[in-house]
Structures are given as structure tokens and as C-alpha cells.
């Protein structure tokens, strides 16, 4: 099976990671395409293809896996299996595109389990974002205790984390507007990753679990309980991160305990690693993806 994965920007870098997983751990062949590059400078297979190049790639593929939207092309012809993944903050709402994809018999996936709450009636599938085991890279420093890498401070409740760290008297660092490689160089020196208090978790948490460190995250939107329930249903009833509410005192208490209670800290290191190997490790995700692509081939026209 030949699989083309693509997104116009694909900020999470998910297409490249998934293509790597498929090529490394299955007998199938995958290529990943991105329309343009952001400041994050994620790795890529094909960047900025022309319409003619996209048309050629689409002809080559048996399955087209669209993350949000493809770079410009002549369209997807009949006879191809099509998978559409909706990902990221923009799509945490009922999306007409989800229902359009379902009507066309495309297989609908979501990149994070909280998004299952928004289109249950089209029976989406959670396809986790894969990562390699990054534990050998982790060289934590005590003076870089907690770290957050927000794309937007408001979206990730960064100011609450800053005030909480100050109250708990623990080192806290915010890494912003740097490339993915630069960001990872900071992350591997930290002991705790603070993800976000709005939507549960994202790629920052997955990479922290792959490194072997605890994650602090939570839910603070009006639909927070819906997000939480959707995640619990997909991961077997236990959240893999330390759940906090959007309050300085609550976050400060967790930061202080992680700093001073070694058994508590180690417990969350193990929980994150267990979750990573169960859901996000590259061989696991590759196998799951192939099952989804086989289903897409069965319903193609």
C-alpha cells in the first residue's frame, strides 16, 4: 500500500512522524508533504510542492491521508482511499468539514482524544500522534525544573504557570518562538513539562512522556468536562497527566510537591511512560494507522 500524508502547514509535524513510523515498522510505503514551513521548522519529506507535483503524488498513492487540508492540487480522484484527520485548537468545535468528509465516505480521524466529543455521530477514530522513544536524550538539570513551550501564552494559560512557579519557588522557563529542534534542546534539560490548562494535552505532553518526565495539564473551558470524558473513554479511564485547575494556588501546590516529593515525582514519570508505550510509540501507531487505511480502501469508490 502506498500512502500520501499531507497538510497545508501541519504545524504539529504529525504527517512526517506518521510517515516515519509506517516506513520503519510496516511493509507499506508512505510519503509526507507539507505546503509551507512555519517558524517551528519541523522535519519534512516534501515541502512546498507545485500543483503538478501534488497531482503526481496523488496519482502515486493508494490512500490519501489529509491532515486539515492538502496543499493545492487538482483534487483527489475517485478510486482512492481517503482519510481525513482533524487536529488542533481550530477544530475543537463542530466542523462542517467533518460531516462533508463523512458524506463522501472518507474515514474521519481525530489527533487528540478530546476531539471525539465533537463528532461522535460520524464515528471518528482516534489516531494518536506518534513519537520515538526519546528517553536516551533526557539529561535533566535541577536548575531547569519546569518548562512550558506555548505557541500562544493566552491559549496555554502561561501567566498562571509563571505566577504559580513564583509562589512555589521553583525554577520555571518559558520557551517561545524557536524552532522545534531548539525547543527540544531545552525540553531535554527540564524535569517537568507544563502543557496547557484548557484542552487536556497536546504534542508537548507526548514528547514529555517519550522523554520520561511528568506532565501538568488540565481543563478550563466551558466544555472542559466533555473534553475530559472523551479522553478518559479513549485511554481506559485514567488521565496520564497531573490534572490541575486554572488557579495559581492549585498549580503552585503541584509544582511544589513534584519538586520536594521524590516518590510522587517518580510515580508520574512511570505513568507517563506507560501511557506513551501504550498509545503513542511509533510501532503501535503505525499498526493502528494501517488498519485505518485498509478500512479506507474498503469504502473507496
N, C-alpha and C positions, 0 to 999 in steps of 0.2 A: 504494500500500500504506500502511495506517495501522498504526503500531507504538506499543504502550504498553510503556515500560520502567519497571520499578519494583523497589524493595527496601524492606523494612520500615525499616531505618535507612540502609543503603547508605553505610557510613562512608567508602568511597573516593570517593564522588561520581561513580562511574562511569556511572550511568544518565543524569545530566544532561549529562556530557561527550559521551556517545554520541548522545543526542538532538540536541545542538547540531551534531554532525558530520553526522548524517543530514539534518537540516533545511537545513544550509548547503551541503552538497555533493552531494545527490541530489534527485531529483524526488519522493521519498517524504516522508511526514509522521510525525513522532514526538513523543510527549509523555513526560515523565519524572515519576514520582510517588515520594514518599518518605513513609513512615509517620510518622516523627518526626525531629527535628533533634538532633544531638549538639553538644557544645561546639565542634566544628570549624566549624560553621556553613557547610557547603558550599552553593553556589548550588543552587536548586531550581526546578522548574516548578510542581509541585503538592505541597503539604505537608499532611500530616495529614488525608487525605480521610475522610469518613464512609463507612460500608458502602454506602449508596445511591450516593454519588459514585463509589466504586470500581466498583460494578456498571455504572454508566453508561459509565465509561471502558472497561471490558472489552467492553461491547456495541459501543462505537465502533471498537475495534481489530480489525484482521485478524490481527495477530500480537501475542502477549503475551510479553515478554521479562522473565523473573523473575531478579533477582539475589538469591540466597539464599532469600528468601521475600517474597511480596507483603503489603502492608497488608491488613487483614481485608476480606473481600468475600464474596459469595455463591458464589464459586468460578468456575472457568473452564469455560464450556460446551463441548460438542463442536462442532467446526467451526472452531475457532481454531487457527492455527499457534502452537506454544508452544516457546520456547527457555528453557532454564534454565542460568544461569551460576553456578558455584560459585567463591567468591572469598574470599581472606583466610586468616589463620592457622587459624581454626576448622576449615576444611575441608581442611587438609593432612593428610588421613588418608582411609582408605577410608570412604566415606559411603553409608549405606543409601539416602539420598535420591537420590543419583546413579543407583542401579540402579532405583529406583522410577520416576524420570523416564524412563529408557531404556525400561522396560517399557511405559510409556504412550505410546511413540513420540515423546516430546519430544526435541528436539535439545539435546544436552548440550554446554556450553562451559565453558572454564576461563579465568580472568582473567590468570593468570600461567603461563608455560610449564612451570615446575617441577611444577605440579599434574597435568600429563599423565601423570606416573608412577603416579598412584593409581587411575586408572580407564581404563586403556588398552583393556580388553576391551569397553567401551561406545563406543569410538571417539569420544572428545570432540574438540572443535575449539578451538584457542586463538584467542580473540578479544581482541586486545590492548586495553588501556585507552588511549583517545585523548587527545591534548593538542594545543593550538595551538602554533605556533612562538613561544616565549617569549623568543627571543634579544634582541629590542629592549628588553626590560625589564632585562637583566643589566647592572648597574653595580657590579662587584666592588670591594671595598675591601681593601687589603693587610692591615689590622688585623683583618679578619674572614675569615681564611684558610679554616678548615674548620668545617663546621656539621653537626649532626645534629638531626633533629626526630622523636624517638621517641614513639610512643603509649605504650609501656612501656619503661622502661630495661632491665629484665631481658630482654625479648623482642628488643631490638635491640643487646644487649651494649654498652650505653653506657659502662659503667665501664672497659671495655678501651680504648675510644677516648679517654676522658679521660686515662687513665694514659699511653697512647701519645703523645698530643699533648704532655703534660708532658715526656716523655722526649725527644721530637723538638724541643722548644722552639718549637712553632708555636702561633699563636692558635687556640683551639677553643671553639665556643659550642654549648650545648645549648638548643634552643627547645622548650618544653613547655607544654601546657595553654593554648594560644592558638588563636584562630580560624584558619581556612585563609588568609584574607586577611592577617592579621597575620604568619603563618608565612612566606608568600610574600614579604612585605616584608623579612624577614630573609634569606631564601634568595638574593634577587637581589643582595645585598651580599657574598655569600660567593664563594670561589674553588673550593672542593671540597665535595662532599656525601658524608657518610658515611651509608650506608643501614643495612645490617644484616649480621651475620656468620652468620646462621642459615639463611635461606631463599633467598639469592641477591639478589633485589631486589624493590622494590615501587614505589608511586607516587612516592616521594621521588626515586628514581633516574630515573624517566621525566621528571619535571619538570626535573631537573638536566640531562639530555640535551637537553631542549627549550630550556633556557637556554643550553647550550653549555659546560657545565663537566664535569670528570671526576667519576666516582663510585667510591668504595671500598666493596666489599661482599665477601661470602664465604659459606661453608657450614660449619656446625659441629655439625649434628645427627647422630644415628646413621644417618640416611638421606641424609646430605649428598651422597654420590656419585650416588644416584638422582636427587636434585634437579638436580644438575649435568648429568648425562647428558640429562635431559629438556629442559633449557634449550638445551643445545648442539644437540640434534636439531632444535629448532624455529627457531633463529636462524642456522643454517648453519655451526655448528662453531666459532664464535668468541664468547667472552664479551665483552660490551660494557663491562664494568667492570673495575677493577683488583682482582684476586682476592687476598684476604688470609685467613689462618687466624686463629683466635681466640686470638691470643697478642700480648702488648703489644709485644714486640720486632719482630715482623713488621709490625704496623700502624705502629709508630713509623718503621721504615725507609721505608715507602711515603710517609708524610706528609712526612718529611724530603726525600725525593727530589722529590716534587711541588713542594715549596717552593723548592728550590735548583737543580733541573734543568729549565730552561725548555723544552728540546726534548721531554723526556719529558712534561711537563705539556701542551704543545700537542698532542702525539700523542694523548693520551687525550681531549682536548677534541674533536678531529676524529672519533675512533672513536665517541664517544657521539652526536655529531650525525648521523653516518652511520646508526647503528642507529635513532635516533629517526625519521628520514625514511623509513627502510625499513619500520618496523613500527608506529610509534605516532602518526604525523602524522594529523590528523583526516581528510583526504580518503582516505588509504589505509585507515584503519579503517572509515570509512563504507561504502566499496565492499565490503570484506570482510563487514561486517555484513549488507548487503543480500543477498549470496549465501547467507548462513546463513538469513535469514528466508525467502527463496524456497524453500530446502530444507525449512524447517518447514511452509510452506504445502503442499508436495507430499505430506507424510506426515500431514497433519491428517485427522481422522475426521469 
